[in-house]
Amino acid sequence: FIVLVLLVPEMVSEWRMCCDFRVINNITIKYRHPIPRFYDMLDKVHGVTIFSKVDPKISYHQIRVKEEDEWKTVFKTKFRLYE
C-alpha cells in the first residue's frame, strides 16, 4: 500500500498534511473497538474527582501500530517513502 498525500489549508497561513487511507479502510475490520458513546462516558465519570484530557486532534498521531503492520501506513513524497 502506498497512500496519496495531500496538503490542505487549515487556517490563514497553516497547512496540514493528510493521507488518503481509503484503500486501507476498505480492508479494515470494522468496529473491532467501537468508540464509546458520549453520554455513556459521562455516566462513568459521574462523581469522580480526577479527570484526564484527550485531544483527538493530536491523539490521532499517537495511536500505536504493530510493527508488522507499519507497512500498511506507508505514504510517498517526491523525496522518499515514509512509514
N, CA, C and O of each residue as an XYZ file, in Angstrom:
332
protein
N       0.839     -1.184      0.000
C       0.000      0.000      0.000
C       0.879      1.240      0.000
O       1.799      1.360      0.809
N       0.599      2.133     -0.883
C       1.192      3.466     -0.825
C       0.026      4.427     -0.977
O      -0.700      4.381     -1.970
N      -0.150      5.288     -0.004
C      -1.321      6.162      0.003
C      -0.985      7.547     -0.536
O       0.166      7.983     -0.513
N      -2.002      8.212     -1.014
C      -1.882      9.564     -1.537
C      -1.726     10.560     -0.391
O      -2.395     10.440      0.635
N      -0.852     11.533     -0.566
C      -0.641     12.576      0.439
C      -1.120     13.901     -0.138
O      -0.812     14.241     -1.281
N      -1.874     14.640      0.663
C      -2.383     15.948      0.256
C      -2.019     16.989      1.302
O      -1.949     16.684      2.493
N      -1.790     18.204      0.864
C      -1.649     19.328      1.787
C      -2.915     20.155      1.668
O      -3.280     20.602      0.581
N      -3.577     20.354      2.791
C      -4.823     21.117      2.781
C      -4.679     22.331      3.689
O      -4.060     22.245      4.749
N      -5.249     23.465      3.275
C      -5.163     24.650      4.128
C      -5.984     24.448      5.390
O      -7.118     23.971      5.342
N      -5.394     24.817      6.517
C      -6.092     24.659      7.784
C      -6.550     26.000      8.330
O      -7.710     26.155      8.710
N      -5.660     26.953      8.371
C      -6.003     28.288      8.842
C      -5.417     29.285      7.849
O      -5.108     28.929      6.712
N      -5.270     30.503      8.273
C      -4.811     31.556      7.374
C      -3.485     31.196      6.712
O      -3.366     31.288      5.490
N      -2.498     30.790      7.487
C      -1.188     30.517      6.895
C      -0.665     29.125      7.240
O       0.532     28.872      7.107
N      -1.532     28.225      7.678
C      -1.084     26.892      8.066
C      -1.614     25.838      7.103
O      -2.696     25.971      6.531
N      -0.824     24.798      6.945
C      -1.199     23.677      6.095
C      -1.142     22.393      6.915
O      -0.341     22.272      7.842
N      -1.978     21.461      6.575
C      -1.989     20.171      7.260
C      -1.768     19.073      6.226
O      -2.390     19.061      5.164
N      -0.867     18.151      6.563
C      -0.635     17.015      5.692
C      -1.682     15.952      5.993
O      -1.875     15.573      7.148
N      -2.349     15.479      4.964
C      -3.375     14.455      5.114
C      -3.038     13.275      4.213
O      -2.626     13.452      3.066
N      -3.216     12.087      4.735
C      -3.002     10.866      3.960
C      -4.362     10.254      3.647
O      -5.231     10.170      4.515
N      -4.534      9.833      2.413
C      -5.785      9.221      1.988
C      -5.701      7.709      2.214
O      -5.148      6.983      1.388
N      -6.246      7.245      3.327
C      -6.169      5.834      3.704
C      -7.418      5.055      3.303
O      -7.703      4.015      3.896
N      -8.164      5.529      2.320
C      -9.385      4.825      1.939
C      -9.112      3.403      1.462
O      -9.939      2.516      1.670
N      -7.970      3.174      0.828
C      -7.627      1.822      0.380
C      -7.542      0.882      1.580
O      -8.048     -0.240      1.540
N      -6.904      1.346      2.633
C      -6.782      0.530      3.842
C      -8.132      0.404      4.541
O      -8.455     -0.654      5.081
N      -8.913      1.465      4.534
C     -10.235      1.404      5.165
C     -11.096      0.306      4.555
O     -11.913     -0.304      5.245
N     -10.912      0.054      3.255
C     -11.723     -0.964      2.584
C     -11.413     -2.380      3.055
O     -12.243     -3.273      2.886
N     -10.236     -2.607      3.643
C      -9.883     -3.951      4.104
C      -9.807     -4.048      5.627
O      -9.471     -5.100      6.170
N     -10.115     -2.966      6.302
C     -10.036     -2.936      7.762
C     -11.250     -3.624      8.379
O     -12.372     -3.471      7.896
N     -11.019     -4.379      9.444
C     -12.117     -4.987     10.190
C     -12.841     -3.870     10.936
O     -12.237     -3.169     11.748
N     -14.095     -3.712     10.670
C     -14.849     -2.595     11.220
C     -15.342     -2.885     12.637
O     -15.684     -4.019     12.974
N     -15.369     -1.845     13.449
C     -15.950     -1.861     14.790
C     -15.322     -2.896     15.714
O     -16.000     -3.443     16.583
N     -14.064     -3.162     15.540
C     -13.399     -4.086     16.452
C     -13.303     -3.469     17.848
O     -13.446     -4.167     18.851
N     -13.062     -2.174     17.904
C     -13.019     -1.434     19.164
C     -13.912     -0.207     18.990
O     -13.410      0.876     18.688
N     -15.212     -0.353     19.172
C     -16.119      0.768     18.915
C     -15.838      1.952     19.840
O     -15.435      1.780     20.991
N     -16.054      3.128     19.325
C     -15.884      4.348     20.110
C     -17.061      4.451     21.078
O     -18.213      4.331     20.660
N     -16.790      4.669     22.356
C     -17.898      4.767     23.318
C     -18.771      5.994     23.047
O     -18.300      7.016     22.548
N     -20.027      5.865     23.384
C     -20.945      6.992     23.220
C     -20.675      8.031     24.296
O     -20.321      7.691     25.425
N     -20.842      9.291     23.943
C     -20.524     10.406     24.830
C     -21.263     10.298     26.162
O     -20.652     10.457     27.219
N     -22.558     10.035     26.128
C     -23.337     10.004     27.371
C     -22.983      8.795     28.238
O     -23.098      8.864     29.462
N     -22.558      7.694     27.626
C     -22.077      6.555     28.416
C     -20.804      6.935     29.163
O     -20.617      6.542     30.315
N     -19.926      7.702     28.511
C     -18.695      8.143     29.171
C     -19.015      9.108     30.307
O     -18.372      9.057     31.356
N     -19.999      9.987     30.114
C     -20.389     10.912     31.182
C     -20.895     10.150     32.406
O     -20.587     10.515     33.541
N     -21.669      9.096     32.175
C     -22.160      8.284     33.294
C     -21.008      7.672     34.086
O     -21.086      7.568     35.311
N     -19.946      7.269     33.404
C     -18.814      6.629     34.081
C     -17.994      7.608     34.909
O     -17.365      7.202     35.886
N     -17.984      8.889     34.545
C     -17.171      9.855     35.295
C     -17.981     10.609     36.345
O     -17.442     11.470     37.039
N     -19.261     10.296     36.467
C     -20.096     10.967     37.458
C     -19.540     10.725     38.863
O     -19.385      9.580     39.289
N     -19.246     11.805     39.571
C     -18.786     11.712     40.946
C     -17.286     11.555     41.125
O     -16.814     11.509     42.261
N     -16.526     11.471     40.054
C     -15.068     11.329     40.209
C     -14.437     12.701     40.437
O     -15.028     13.730     40.109
N     -13.241     12.704     40.998
C     -12.573     13.976     41.292
C     -11.323     14.204     40.455
O     -10.790     15.313     40.438
N     -10.847     13.180     39.763
C      -9.659     13.330     38.913
C     -10.061     13.012     37.478
O     -10.697     11.993     37.210
N      -9.685     13.891     36.568
C     -10.005     13.723     35.157
C      -8.722     13.738     34.338
O      -7.705     14.271     34.783
N      -8.765     13.168     33.166
C      -7.680     13.329     32.199
C      -8.295     13.887     30.922
O      -9.485     13.709     30.661
N      -7.481     14.552     30.145
C      -7.965     15.208     28.934
C      -7.312     14.555     27.728
O      -6.112     14.283     27.735
N      -8.101     14.305     26.696
C      -7.586     13.762     25.448
C      -7.982     14.722     24.336
O      -9.148     15.094     24.212
N      -7.022     15.112     23.542
C      -7.288     15.976     22.396
C      -7.253     15.111     21.144
O      -6.171     14.715     20.711
N      -8.402     14.808     20.549
C      -8.421     13.914     19.388
C      -7.570     14.416     18.225
O      -7.066     13.621     17.431
N      -7.413     15.715     18.128
C      -6.631     16.259     17.015
C      -5.176     15.812     17.100
O      -4.580     15.467     16.079
N      -4.589     15.811     18.306
C      -3.200     15.377     18.424
C      -3.094     13.892     18.738
O      -2.066     13.280     18.447
N      -4.124     13.300     19.322
C      -4.023     11.887     19.695
C      -4.062     10.974     18.484
O      -3.617      9.829     18.567
N      -4.581     11.448     17.367
C      -4.626     10.634     16.152
C      -3.244     10.106     15.809
O      -3.103      8.947     15.418
N      -2.244     10.925     15.947
C      -0.887     10.534     15.588
C      -0.191      9.771     16.706
O       0.995      9.462     16.589
N      -0.893      9.463     17.775
C      -0.301      8.739     18.884
C      -0.867      7.332     19.025
O      -0.626      6.664     20.030
N      -1.605      6.885     18.041
C      -2.160      5.539     18.085
C      -1.060      4.555     17.700
O      -0.444      4.680     16.641
N      -0.823      3.586     18.561
C       0.241      2.609     18.315
C      -0.168      1.665     17.179
O      -1.305      1.198     17.117
N       0.777      1.400     16.295
C       0.588      0.456     15.200
C       1.579     -0.680     15.407
O       2.760     -0.438     15.657
N       1.108     -1.911     15.305
C       2.015     -3.047     15.449
C       3.126     -2.941     14.408
O       2.892     -2.529     13.272
N       4.325     -3.317     14.811
C       5.478     -3.202     13.914
C       5.241     -3.952     12.602
O       5.629     -3.473     11.537
N       4.611     -5.119     12.674
C       4.378     -5.895     11.446
C       3.305     -5.277     10.549
O       3.139     -5.708      9.408
N       2.573     -4.273     11.045
C       1.547     -3.600     10.247
C       1.968     -2.212      9.762
O       1.200     -1.546      9.069
N       3.158     -1.774     10.112
C       3.593     -0.430      9.725
C       3.629     -0.239      8.216
O       3.402      0.870      7.731
N       3.908     -1.288      7.471
C       3.970     -1.172      6.017
C       2.630     -0.729      5.436
O       2.585     -0.198      4.326
N       1.558     -0.937      6.158
C       0.236     -0.540      5.682
C       0.019      0.964      5.765
O      -0.935      1.482      5.184
N       0.884      1.669      6.473
C       0.719      3.113      6.654
C       1.700      3.922      5.808
O       1.868      5.119      6.043
N       2.338      3.304      4.847
C       3.352      3.979      4.027
C       2.712      5.075      3.188
O       1.647      4.890      2.599
N       3.378      6.210      3.147
C       2.988      7.242      2.192
C       4.231      7.752      1.487
O       5.344      7.664      2.004
N       4.015      8.284      0.299
C       5.121      8.650     -0.572
C       5.130     10.151     -0.813
O       4.086     10.761     -1.044
N       6.316     10.735     -0.757
C       6.522     12.116     -1.187
C       7.511     12.079     -2.344
O       7.995     11.009     -2.715
N       7.810     13.232     -2.911
C       8.773     13.224     -4.016
C      10.184     12.911     -3.529
O      11.077     12.654     -4.336
N      10.385     12.933     -2.225
C      11.710     12.679     -1.670
C      11.926     11.223     -1.263
O      13.011     10.682     -1.475
N      10.910     10.581     -0.681
C      11.086      9.209     -0.191
C       9.761      8.619      0.282
O       8.722      9.276      0.239
N       9.817      7.375      0.732
C       8.670      6.718      1.359
C       8.784      6.860      2.868
O       9.884      6.822      3.420
N       7.650      7.023      3.532
C       7.624      7.142      4.995
C       6.679      6.103      5.573
O       5.645      5.788      4.985
N       7.052      5.571      6.744
C       6.166      4.677      7.498
C       5.849      5.312      8.823
O       5.116      4.733      9.625
